[in-house]
Amino acid sequence: IMLDTTWSLFYKYVTSIPAFIIHGIGIPLSFTFSLMEDEEIYLDFFTIFQKAFGFSMTQYLKVAESDQGGPLKTAVEKLGMRYIFCLRHLLVSL
């Protein structure tokens, strides 16, 4: 799963749209809103997914790719998933 998901769509809110990436095409799974980008916005996605579908996504997904943001990395590690960073974000930050 790719978790580079946070966008400033609404004034004073961040929007998270987690997506599966298959052959370079993003398939959005959900969306959430928060006042700030923190680990809770990402953990909420996994909690709500499990309540809605009756199984934990982390049973099947062991790796999450994201930018180098601290909240994303913290959430992924709390979920027991392996964190890898997006090469594109690394190259842009150089």
NUKOL-616987 format. One record per atom (N, C-alpha, C, O, CB): atom name; residue in one letter; x, y, z; chain; residue number from 1. Coordinates in nm, 4 decimals. Each point is the difference from the previous one (the first is absolute). Glycine has a CB too. Example, Ala and Ser with C-alpha at 12.3 -4.5 7.8 and 13.67 -1.06 7.14 Angstrom:
2
  at  aa         u         v         w  ch    i
   N   a    1.3190   -0.5690    0.7800   A    1
  CA   a   -0.0890    0.1190    0.0000   A    1
   C   a    0.0900    0.1200    0.0000   A    1
   O   a    0.1036   -0.0019    0.0665   A    1
  CB   a   -0.2928   -0.1154    0.0581   A    1
   N   s    0.1542    0.2223   -0.1966   A    2
  CA   s    0.0820    0.1190    0.0060   A    2
   C   s   -0.0770    0.1090    0.0730   A    2
   O   s    0.0509    0.1108    0.0169   A    2
  CB   s    0.0675   -0.1736   -0.2314   A    2
This chain:
94
  at  aa         u         v         w  ch    i
   N   i    0.0859   -0.1182    0.0000   A    1
  CA   i   -0.0859    0.1182    0.0000   A    1
   C   i    0.0894    0.1230    0.0000   A    1
   O   i    0.1064    0.0014    0.0618   A    1
  CB   i   -0.2929   -0.1238    0.0613   A    1
   N   m    0.1425    0.2232   -0.1919   A    2
  CA   m    0.0723    0.1260   -0.0013   A    2
   C   m   -0.0759    0.0986    0.0862   A    2
   O   m   -0.1209    0.0170   -0.0159   A    2
  CB   m    0.2147   -0.0615   -0.2150   A    2
   N   l   -0.0231    0.1099    0.3228   A    3
  CA   l   -0.0655    0.0895    0.0935   A    3
   C   l    0.0419    0.1457   -0.0155   A    3
   O   l   -0.0065    0.0768    0.0960   A    3
  CB   l   -0.0079   -0.2673    0.0584   A    3
   N   d    0.0565    0.2284   -0.2715   A    4
  CA   d    0.0278    0.1412   -0.0259   A    4
   C   d   -0.1333    0.0633   -0.0343   A    4
   O   d   -0.0343    0.0152   -0.1173   A    4
  CB   d    0.2742   -0.0581    0.0355   A    4
   N   t   -0.3145    0.0795    0.1838   A    5
  CA   t   -0.1427    0.0209   -0.0201   A    5
   C   t   -0.0534    0.1353    0.0406   A    5
   O   t   -0.1180    0.0267   -0.0227   A    5
  CB   t    0.0985   -0.2633    0.0546   A    5
   N   t    0.0992    0.3227    0.0263   A    6
  CA   t   -0.0551    0.1196    0.0621   A    6
   C   t   -0.0002    0.1182   -0.0956   A    6
   O   t    0.1009    0.0323   -0.0627   A    6
  CB   t   -0.0224   -0.1157    0.2831   A    6
   N   w   -0.1940    0.1465   -0.2296   A    7
  CA   w   -0.0189    0.1137   -0.0896   A    7
   C   w   -0.0682    0.1130    0.0753   A    7
   O   w   -0.0771   -0.0255    0.0924   A    7
  CB   w    0.0624   -0.1279   -0.2919   A    7
   N   s    0.0412    0.2754    0.1625   A    8
  CA   s   -0.0694    0.1157    0.0564   A    8
   C   s   -0.1132    0.0379   -0.0948   A    8
   O   s    0.0153    0.0888   -0.0839   A    8
  CB   s    0.1961   -0.0059    0.2010   A    8
   N   l   -0.3236   -0.1497   -0.1034   A    9
  CA   l   -0.1143    0.0246   -0.0875   A    9
   C   l   -0.0934    0.1068    0.0562   A    9
   O   l   -0.0603    0.0761   -0.0757   A    9
  CB   l    0.0767   -0.3118   -0.0029   A    9
   N   f   -0.0284    0.2415    0.2107   A   10
  CA   f   -0.0892    0.0939    0.0656   A   10
   C   f    0.0796    0.0877    0.0948   A   10
   O   f    0.0950   -0.0464    0.0630   A   10
  CB   f   -0.2865   -0.1150   -0.0827   A   10
   N   y    0.1537    0.2861    0.0298   A   11
  CA   y    0.0665    0.0949    0.0871   A   11
   C   y    0.0034   -0.0517    0.1436   A   11
   O   y   -0.1037   -0.0361    0.0556   A   11
  CB   y    0.0306    0.2236   -0.2054   A   11
   N   k    0.1901   -0.1910    0.2089   A   12
  CA   k    0.0264   -0.0421    0.1381   A   12
   C   k   -0.0152   -0.1505    0.0243   A   12
   O   k    0.0055   -0.0432    0.1152   A   12
  CB   k   -0.0823    0.2671   -0.0472   A   12
   N   y    0.0583   -0.3038   -0.1710   A   13
  CA   y   -0.0118   -0.1443    0.0162   A   13
   C   y    0.0971   -0.0716   -0.0938   A   13
   O   y    0.0329    0.0502   -0.1075   A   13
  CB   y   -0.2749   -0.0247    0.1747   A   13
   N   v    0.2866   -0.1421   -0.0251   A   14
  CA   v    0.0738   -0.0865   -0.0912   A   14
   C   v   -0.0906   -0.1174   -0.0336   A   14
   O   v   -0.0828   -0.0415    0.0811   A   14
  CB   v    0.3097    0.1106    0.0151   A   14
   N   t   -0.2105   -0.1208   -0.2144   A   15
  CA   t   -0.0799   -0.1115   -0.0483   A   15
   C   t    0.0933   -0.1150   -0.0319   A   15
   O   t    0.1013    0.0188   -0.0674   A   15
  CB   t   -0.2789    0.1362   -0.0250   A   15
   N   s    0.1445   -0.2737    0.1399   A   16
  CA   s    0.0799   -0.1184   -0.0275   A   16
   C   s   -0.0796   -0.0929   -0.0904   A   16
   O   s   -0.1143   -0.0348    0.0294   A   16
  CB   s    0.2347    0.0558    0.1924   A   16
   N   i   -0.0575   -0.0609   -0.3333   A   17
  CA   i   -0.0647   -0.0907   -0.0953   A   17
   C   i    0.0953   -0.1177   -0.0255   A   17
   O   i    0.0748    0.0021   -0.0977   A   17
  CB   i   -0.2063    0.1903   -0.0119   A   17
   N   p    0.1300   -0.2952    0.1962   A   18
  CA   p    0.0857   -0.1166   -0.0218   A   18
   C   p   -0.0375   -0.0718   -0.1295   A   18
   O   p   -0.1171   -0.0057   -0.0377   A   18
  CB   p    0.1449   -0.0194    0.2862   A   18
   N   a    0.0734   -0.0292   -0.3154   A   19
  CA   a   -0.0243   -0.0651   -0.1290   A   19
   C   a    0.0878   -0.1223   -0.0177   A   19
   O   a    0.1140   -0.0039    0.0464   A   19
  CB   a   -0.1779    0.2238   -0.1430   A   19
   N   f    0.0094   -0.3195    0.0288   A   20
  CA   f    0.0815   -0.1102   -0.0504   A   20
   C   f    0.0627    0.0482   -0.1299   A   20
   O   f   -0.0651    0.0695   -0.0780   A   20
  CB   f   -0.0829   -0.2496    0.1864   A   20
   N   i    0.2720    0.1446   -0.1321   A   21
  CA   i    0.0667    0.0335   -0.1252   A   21
   C   i    0.0246   -0.1307   -0.0738   A   21
   O   i    0.0734   -0.0862    0.0483   A   21
  CB   i    0.0363    0.2959    0.0498   A   21
   N   i   -0.1708   -0.2245   -0.2148   A   22
  CA   i    0.0140   -0.1211   -0.0803   A   22
   C   i    0.0447    0.0409   -0.1394   A   22
   O   i   -0.0719    0.0706   -0.0707   A   22
  CB   i   -0.1064   -0.1930    0.2049   A   22
   N   h    0.2969    0.0780   -0.1734   A   23
  CA   h    0.0577    0.0349   -0.1304   A   23
   C   h   -0.0008    0.1512   -0.0243   A   23
   O   h   -0.0311    0.0465   -0.1096   A   23
  CB   h   -0.0447   -0.2683    0.0221   A   23
   N   g    0.1106    0.2974    0.1923   A   24
  CA   g    0.0104    0.1450   -0.0121   A   24
   C   g   -0.1310    0.0757    0.0036   A   24
   O   g   -0.0014    0.1212   -0.0214   A   24
  CB   g    0.2006   -0.1645   -0.1063   A   24
   N   i   -0.3092   -0.0251    0.1542   A   25
  CA   i   -0.1309    0.0649    0.0042   A   25
   C   i   -0.0527   -0.0055    0.1428   A   25
   O   i   -0.0084   -0.1074    0.0597   A   25
  CB   i   -0.0388    0.0450   -0.3016   A   25
   N   g    0.0117    0.1787    0.2965   A   26
  CA   g   -0.0526    0.0072    0.1355   A   26
   C   g   -0.1490   -0.0283    0.0044   A   26
   O   g   -0.0775    0.0558   -0.0777   A   26
  CB   g    0.2547    0.1083    0.1329   A   26
   N   i   -0.2167   -0.2514    0.0366   A   27
  CA   i   -0.1408   -0.0316    0.0207   A   27
   C   i   -0.0358    0.0460    0.1412   A   27
   O   i    0.0361   -0.0665    0.0971   A   27
  CB   i   -0.0295   -0.1339   -0.2586   A   27
   N   p   -0.0775    0.3139    0.1745   A   28
  CA   p   -0.0337    0.0530    0.1323   A   28
   C   p   -0.0863   -0.0978    0.0786   A   28
   O   p   -0.0891   -0.0642   -0.0557   A   28
  CB   p    0.1033    0.2962   -0.0360   A   28
   N   l    0.0130   -0.2427    0.2216   A   29
  CA   l   -0.0748   -0.0914    0.0861   A   29
   C   l   -0.0982    0.0721    0.0911   A   29
   O   l   -0.1071   -0.0523    0.0308   A   29
  CB   l    0.3007   -0.1011   -0.0384   A   29
   N   s   -0.1570    0.2736    0.0505   A   30
  CA   s   -0.0862    0.0733    0.0921   A   30
   C   s    0.0482    0.1444    0.0086   A   30
   O   s    0.0923    0.0401   -0.0710   A   30
  CB   s   -0.1416   -0.2512    0.2033   A   30
   N   f   -0.0133    0.2876   -0.0457   A   31
  CA   f    0.0511    0.1329    0.0304   A   31
   C   f   -0.0359    0.0351    0.1434   A   31
   O   f   -0.1034   -0.0426    0.0514   A   31
  CB   f    0.0828    0.1130   -0.2934   A   31
   N   t    0.1062    0.0070    0.3057   A   32
  CA   t   -0.0236    0.0512    0.1347   A   32
   C   t    0.0467    0.1445    0.0054   A   32
   O   t    0.0816    0.0434   -0.0814   A   32
  CB   t   -0.0551   -0.2744    0.1835   A   32
   N   f   -0.0796    0.3051   -0.0049   A   33
  CA   f    0.0365    0.1391    0.0196   A   33
   C   f    0.0530    0.0180    0.1409   A   33
   O   f   -0.0410   -0.0708    0.0921   A   33
  CB   f   -0.1322    0.1460   -0.2590   A   33
   N   s    0.2644    0.0198    0.1838   A   34
  CA   s    0.0549    0.0308    0.1317   A   34
   C   s    0.0472    0.1443    0.0011   A   34
   O   s    0.0202    0.0605   -0.1052   A   34
  CB   s    0.0487   -0.3011    0.1405   A   34
   N   l   -0.0515    0.2950    0.0840   A   35
  CA   l    0.0513    0.1360    0.0120   A   35
   C   l    0.1492    0.0073   -0.0279   A   35
   O   l    0.0509    0.1049   -0.0394   A   35
  CB   l   -0.2290   -0.0577    0.2054   A   35
   N   m    0.2488   -0.1585   -0.1457   A   36
  CA   m    0.1432   -0.0012   -0.0262   A   36
   C   m    0.0425   -0.1387   -0.0448   A   36
   O   m   -0.0699   -0.0987    0.0230   A   36
  CB   m    0.1067    0.2808    0.1468   A   36
   N   e    0.0785   -0.1877   -0.2338   A   37
  CA   e    0.0546   -0.1282   -0.0416   A   37
   C   e    0.0748   -0.0604    0.1179   A   37
   O   e    0.1073    0.0473    0.0376   A   37
  CB   e   -0.0888    0.0285   -0.2797   A   37
   N   d   -0.0753   -0.1790    0.2992   A   38
  CA   d    0.0653   -0.0721    0.1081   A   38
   C   d   -0.0248   -0.1488   -0.0200   A   38
   O   d   -0.0711   -0.0401   -0.0921   A   38
  CB   d    0.0443    0.2364    0.2515   A   38
   N   e    0.0851   -0.2768   -0.0738   A   39
  CA   e   -0.0115   -0.1448   -0.0198   A   39
   C   e   -0.1432   -0.0492    0.0143   A   39
   O   e   -0.0355   -0.1030   -0.0573   A   39
  CB   e    0.2674    0.0791    0.1415   A   39
   N   e   -0.3150    0.0956   -0.0087   A   40
  CA   e   -0.1383   -0.0434    0.0219   A   40
   C   e   -0.0818   -0.0035   -0.1290   A   40
   O   e   -0.0852   -0.0875   -0.0163   A   40
  CB   e    0.0995    0.1828    0.2453   A   40
   N   i    0.0097   -0.0029   -0.3197   A   41
  CA   i   -0.0762    0.0010   -0.1258   A   41
   C   i    0.0269   -0.1283   -0.0798   A   41
   O   i   -0.0881   -0.0492   -0.0704   A   41
  CB   i    0.0979    0.3026    0.0652   A   41
   N   y    0.1104   -0.3062    0.0165   A   42
  CA   y    0.0354   -0.1235   -0.0713   A   42
   C   y   -0.0475   -0.1241    0.0763   A   42
   O   y   -0.0487   -0.0954   -0.0607   A   42
  CB   y    0.2486    0.2124   -0.0376   A   42
   N   l   -0.1858   -0.1156    0.2311   A   43
  CA   l   -0.0469   -0.1133    0.0796   A   43
   C   l   -0.1514   -0.0136   -0.0088   A   43
   O   l   -0.0520   -0.1116   -0.0007   A   43
  CB   l    0.2465    0.1409    0.1557   A   43
   N   d   -0.2660    0.0831   -0.1617   A   44
  CA   d   -0.1463   -0.0035   -0.0134   A   44
   C   d   -0.0426   -0.0740   -0.1262   A   44
   O   d   -0.0977   -0.0749    0.0016   A   44
  CB   d    0.0834    0.2912    0.1230   A   44
   N   f    0.0868   -0.1958   -0.2331   A   45
  CA   f   -0.0331   -0.0690   -0.1247   A   45
   C   f   -0.0012   -0.1511    0.0204   A   45
   O   f   -0.0947   -0.0673   -0.0408   A   45
  CB   f    0.1958    0.2562   -0.0903   A   45
   N   f    0.0027   -0.2425    0.1936   A   46
  CA   f    0.0088   -0.1446    0.0202   A   46
   C   f   -0.1076   -0.0494    0.0967   A   46
   O   f   -0.0548   -0.1085   -0.0197   A   46
  CB   f    0.3013    0.1202   -0.0246   A   46
   N   t   -0.2773    0.0649    0.1473   A   47
  CA   t   -0.1038   -0.0379    0.0958   A   47
   C   t   -0.1377   -0.0021   -0.0660   A   47
   O   t   -0.0766   -0.0949    0.0171   A   47
  CB   t    0.2141    0.1935    0.1681   A   47
   N   i   -0.1678    0.0061   -0.2603   A   48
  CA   i   -0.1303    0.0074   -0.0679   A   48
   C   i   -0.0125   -0.1087   -0.1056   A   48
   O   i   -0.1068   -0.0592   -0.0153   A   48
  CB   i    0.0997    0.3061    0.0563   A   48
   N   f    0.1148   -0.2740   -0.1139   A   49
  CA   f   -0.0015   -0.1077   -0.1001   A   49
   C   f   -0.0333   -0.1326    0.0669   A   49
   O   f   -0.0833   -0.0756   -0.0500   A   49
  CB   f    0.2529    0.1987   -0.0902   A   49
   N   q   -0.1047   -0.1520    0.2536   A   50
  CA   q   -0.0239   -0.1268    0.0687   A   50
   C   q   -0.1440   -0.0101    0.0489   A   50
   O   q   -0.0614   -0.1060   -0.0116   A   50
  CB   q    0.3017    0.1003    0.0803   A   50
   N   k   -0.2949    0.1137   -0.0146   A   51
  CA   k   -0.1396   -0.0024    0.0460   A   51
   C   k   -0.0974   -0.0186   -0.1161   A   51
   O   k   -0.1003   -0.0701    0.0133   A   51
  CB   k    0.1643    0.2181    0.1779   A   51
   N   a   -0.0344   -0.0858   -0.3042   A   52
  CA   a   -0.0911   -0.0066   -0.1149   A   52
   C   a    0.0026   -0.1353   -0.0693   A   52
   O   a   -0.1040   -0.0498   -0.0431   A   52
  CB   a    0.1362    0.2930    0.0127   A   52
   N   f    0.0872   -0.3038    0.0192   A   53
  CA   f    0.0131   -0.1221   -0.0793   A   53
   C   f    0.0245   -0.1266    0.0819   A   53
   O   f   -0.0008   -0.1104   -0.0543   A   53
  CB   f    0.0873    0.2537   -0.1248   A   53
   N   g   -0.0649   -0.1274    0.3094   A   54
  CA   g    0.0103   -0.1156    0.0876   A   54
   C   g    0.1347   -0.0698    0.0014   A   54
   O   g    0.0124   -0.1086    0.0566   A   54
  CB   g   -0.2489    0.0818   -0.0954   A   54
   N   f    0.3368    0.0863   -0.0218   A   55
  CA   f    0.1356   -0.0577    0.0082   A   55
   C   f    0.1019    0.1129   -0.0018   A   55
   O   f   -0.0247    0.1094   -0.0508   A   55
  CB   f   -0.0504   -0.3226   -0.0653   A   55
   N   s    0.1891    0.1824    0.1731   A   56
  CA   s    0.1075    0.0985    0.0059   A   56
   C   s    0.0817   -0.0039   -0.1280   A   56
   O   s    0.0463   -0.1061   -0.0419   A   56
  CB   s   -0.0377    0.0852    0.2919   A   56
   N   m    0.0086    0.1362   -0.3116   A   57
  CA   m    0.0787    0.0092   -0.1218   A   57
   C   m    0.1449   -0.0427    0.0232   A   57
   O   m    0.0665   -0.0494   -0.0911   A   57
  CB   m   -0.2160    0.2340    0.0135   A   57
   N   t    0.1973   -0.1651    0.1997   A   58
  CA   t    0.1397   -0.0342    0.0295   A   58
   C   t    0.0242   -0.1511    0.0036   A   58
   O   t    0.1151   -0.0434    0.0044   A   58
  CB   t   -0.0984    0.2555    0.1251   A   58
   N   q   -0.1235   -0.2931   -0.1315   A   59
  CA   q    0.0166   -0.1451   -0.0121   A   59
   C   q    0.0536   -0.0366   -0.1383   A   59
   O   q    0.0678   -0.1015   -0.0161   A   59
  CB   q   -0.2552    0.0659    0.1806   A   59
   N   y    0.1566    0.1187   -0.2640   A   60
  CA   y    0.0363   -0.0298   -0.1381   A   60
   C   y    0.1082    0.0917   -0.0552   A   60
   O   y    0.0765   -0.0392   -0.0881   A   60
  CB   y   -0.3058   -0.0436    0.0565   A   60
   N   l    0.2353    0.2036    0.0831   A   61
  CA   l    0.1000    0.0962   -0.0455   A   61
   C   l    0.1075    0.0146    0.1065   A   61
   O   l   -0.0296    0.0349    0.1144   A   61
  CB   l   -0.1428    0.0878   -0.2528   A   61
   N   k    0.2944   -0.1486    0.1019   A   62
  CA   k    0.1103    0.0066    0.0962   A   62
   C   k    0.0936    0.1168   -0.0260   A   62
   O   k    0.0862    0.0293    0.0829   A   62
  CB   k   -0.1012   -0.2747   -0.0597   A   62
   N   v   -0.0003    0.3132   -0.1373   A   63
  CA   v    0.0886    0.1095   -0.0382   A   63
   C   v   -0.0847    0.1206   -0.0372   A   63
   O   v   -0.1014   -0.0129   -0.0687   A   63
  CB   v    0.2792   -0.1489   -0.0122   A   63
   N   a   -0.1357    0.2788    0.1267   A   64
  CA   a   -0.0653    0.1249   -0.0376   A   64
   C   a    0.1046    0.0958   -0.0542   A   64
   O   a    0.1045    0.0212    0.0615   A   64
  CB   a   -0.2843   -0.0545    0.1131   A   64
   N   e    0.1506    0.0904   -0.2893   A   65
  CA   e    0.0886    0.0985   -0.0608   A   65
   C   e   -0.0581    0.1380    0.0264   A   65
   O   e   -0.1209    0.0206   -0.0104   A   65
  CB   e    0.1966   -0.1842   -0.1692   A   65
   N   s    0.0112    0.2578    0.2139   A   66
  CA   s   -0.0472    0.1359    0.0227   A   66
   C   s    0.1132    0.0992   -0.0196   A   66
   O   s    0.1143   -0.0370   -0.0268   A   66
  CB   s   -0.2868   -0.0481    0.1867   A   66
   N   d    0.1372    0.2123   -0.1457   A   67
  CA   d    0.1037    0.1019   -0.0025   A   67
   C   d    0.0785   -0.0093    0.1307   A   67
   O   d   -0.0183   -0.0945    0.0766   A   67
  CB   d   -0.1212    0.2469   -0.2272   A   67
   N   q    0.2233   -0.0587    0.1753   A   68
  CA   q    0.0853   -0.0077    0.1179   A   68
   C   q   -0.0604    0.0708    0.1207   A   68
   O   q    0.0726    0.0401    0.0910   A   68
  CB   q    0.1230   -0.0521   -0.2426   A   68
   N   g   -0.3271    0.0276    0.1531   A   69
  CA   g   -0.0675    0.0687    0.1091   A   69
   C   g   -0.0001   -0.0805    0.1292   A   69
   O   g   -0.0229   -0.1210   -0.0010   A   69
  CB   g   -0.1182    0.2334   -0.1679   A   69
   N   g    0.1665   -0.0450    0.2787   A   70
  CA   g    0.0047   -0.0643    0.1308   A   70
   C   g   -0.1297   -0.0663    0.0428   A   70
   O   g    0.0031   -0.1136    0.0474   A   70
  CB   g    0.1648    0.2791    0.0114   A   70
   N   p   -0.2840   -0.0977   -0.0738   A   71
  CA   p   -0.1256   -0.0624    0.0409   A   71
   C   p   -0.0294   -0.1304   -0.0752   A   71
   O   p   -0.0483   -0.0964    0.0594   A   71
  CB   p   -0.0362    0.3238   -0.0049   A   71
   N   l    0.1130   -0.2301   -0.1828   A   72
  CA   l   -0.0215   -0.1222   -0.0781   A   72
   C   l    0.0887   -0.1133    0.0496   A   72
   O   l   -0.0461   -0.1120    0.0216   A   72
  CB   l   -0.0158    0.2513   -0.2197   A   72
   N   k    0.1882   -0.1085    0.2155   A   73
  CA   k    0.0939   -0.1025    0.0441   A   73
   C   k   -0.0382   -0.0545    0.1372   A   73
   O   k    0.0056   -0.1209    0.0224   A   73
  CB   k    0.1745    0.2315   -0.1560   A   73
   N   t   -0.2183   -0.0235    0.2241   A   74
  CA   t   -0.0407   -0.0425    0.1341   A   74
   C   t   -0.1230   -0.0896   -0.0058   A   74
   O   t   -0.0042   -0.1034    0.0667   A   74
  CB   t    0.0992    0.3150    0.0276   A   74
   N   a   -0.1950   -0.1735   -0.1730   A   75
  CA   a   -0.1223   -0.0803   -0.0108   A   75
   C   a    0.0297   -0.1381   -0.0575   A   75
   O   a   -0.0502   -0.1004    0.0505   A   75
  CB   a   -0.0833    0.3103   -0.0805   A   75
   N   v    0.2145   -0.2152   -0.0748   A   76
  CA   v    0.0340   -0.1275   -0.0630   A   76
   C   v    0.0732   -0.0910    0.0987   A   76
   O   v   -0.0284   -0.1195    0.0077   A   76
  CB   v    0.0417    0.2337   -0.2319   A   76
   N   e    0.0794   -0.0582    0.2984   A   77
  CA   e    0.0740   -0.0792    0.0980   A   77
   C   e   -0.0903   -0.0484    0.1126   A   77
   O   e    0.0156   -0.1130    0.0463   A   77
  CB   e    0.1900    0.2428   -0.1016   A   77
   N   k   -0.3000   -0.0468    0.1008   A   78
  CA   k   -0.0947   -0.0425    0.1039   A   78
   C   k   -0.0872   -0.1156   -0.0468   A   78
   O   k   -0.0427   -0.0828    0.0804   A   78
  CB   k    0.0417    0.3154    0.0086   A   78
   N   l   -0.0251   -0.2379   -0.2185   A   79
  CA   l   -0.0823   -0.1076   -0.0567   A   79
   C   l    0.0806   -0.1274   -0.0246   A   79
   O   l   -0.0555   -0.1022   -0.0405   A   79
  CB   l   -0.0887    0.2758   -0.0653   A   79
   N   g    0.2750   -0.1673    0.1303   A   80
  CA   g    0.0845   -0.1182   -0.0182   A   80
   C   g    0.0337   -0.0283   -0.1447   A   80
   O   g    0.0386   -0.1117   -0.0346   A   80
  CB   g   -0.1392    0.0204    0.2380   A   80
   N   m    0.0861    0.1923   -0.2887   A   81
  CA   m    0.0306   -0.0167   -0.1416   A   81
   C   m    0.1418    0.0483   -0.0275   A   81
   O   m    0.0566    0.0773    0.0772   A   81
  CB   m   -0.3002   -0.0492   -0.1378   A   81
   N   r    0.2990   -0.0737   -0.0483   A   82
  CA   r    0.1322    0.0448   -0.0437   A   82
   C   r   -0.0166    0.1300   -0.0770   A   82
   O   r   -0.0863    0.0115   -0.0871   A   82
  CB   r    0.1739   -0.2499    0.0764   A   82
   N   y   -0.0048    0.3354    0.0434   A   83
  CA   y   -0.0078    0.1313   -0.0619   A   83
   C   y    0.1071    0.0131   -0.1076   A   83
   O   y    0.1179   -0.0245    0.0257   A   83
  CB   y   -0.2098    0.1225    0.1874   A   83
   N   i    0.0507   -0.0592   -0.3334   A   84
  CA   i    0.0970    0.0342   -0.1043   A   84
   C   i   -0.0373    0.1378   -0.0521   A   84
   O   i   -0.1176    0.0362   -0.0040   A   84
  CB   i    0.1566   -0.2812   -0.0603   A   84
   N   f    0.0620    0.3217    0.0245   A   85
  CA   f   -0.0286    0.1347   -0.0469   A   85
   C   f   -0.0073    0.0035   -0.1509   A   85
   O   f    0.0571   -0.0837   -0.0699   A   85
  CB   f    0.0556    0.1779    0.2707   A   85
   N   c   -0.1842    0.0043   -0.2482   A   86
  CA   c   -0.0212    0.0192   -0.1429   A   86
   C   c    0.1251    0.0625   -0.0614   A   86
   O   c    0.0449    0.1053    0.0454   A   86
  CB   c   -0.2949   -0.0790   -0.0104   A   86
   N   l    0.3060   -0.0892   -0.1362   A   87
  CA   l    0.1210    0.0496   -0.0650   A   87
   C   l   -0.0228    0.1377   -0.0611   A   87
   O   l    0.0893    0.0847    0.0040   A   87
  CB   l   -0.0199   -0.3204   -0.0505   A   87
   N   r   -0.1854    0.2588   -0.0088   A   88
  CA   r   -0.0288    0.1302   -0.0594   A   88
   C   r    0.0108    0.1119    0.1043   A   88
   O   r    0.0588    0.1045   -0.0277   A   88
  CB   r   -0.2096   -0.2167   -0.1398   A   88
   N   h    0.0948    0.0912    0.2864   A   89
  CA   h    0.0087    0.1008    0.1061   A   89
   C   h    0.1441    0.0218    0.0431   A   89
   O   h    0.0398    0.1127    0.0293   A   89
  CB   h   -0.2688   -0.1760    0.0481   A   89
   N   l    0.3067   -0.0429   -0.0733   A   90
  CA   l    0.1413    0.0129    0.0368   A   90
   C   l    0.0739    0.0836   -0.1033   A   90
   O   l    0.0773    0.0888    0.0359   A   90
  CB   l   -0.0851   -0.3112    0.0811   A   90
   N   l   -0.0148    0.1951   -0.2441   A   91
  CA   l    0.0690    0.0745   -0.1060   A   91
   C   l   -0.0395    0.1471   -0.0005   A   91
   O   l    0.0846    0.0863   -0.0231   A   91
  CB   l   -0.0754   -0.2953   -0.1127   A   91
   N   v   -0.1350    0.2386    0.1607   A   92
  CA   v   -0.0454    0.1382    0.0016   A   92
   C   v    0.0623    0.0763    0.1167   A   92
   O   v    0.0270    0.1196   -0.0109   A   92
  CB   v   -0.2421   -0.1901   -0.0976   A   92
   N   s    0.2378    0.0010    0.2203   A   93
  CA   s    0.0532    0.0669    0.1184   A   93
   C   s    0.1508    0.0266   -0.0082   A   93
   O   s    0.0550    0.0703    0.0847   A   93
  CB   s   -0.2355   -0.1799    0.0456   A   93
   N   l    0.2474    0.0537   -0.2322   A   94
  CA   l    0.1455    0.0211   -0.0117   A   94
   C   l    0.0347    0.1370   -0.0516   A   94
   O   l    0.1178    0.0322   -0.0152   A   94
  CB   l   -0.0916   -0.2727   -0.0238   A   94
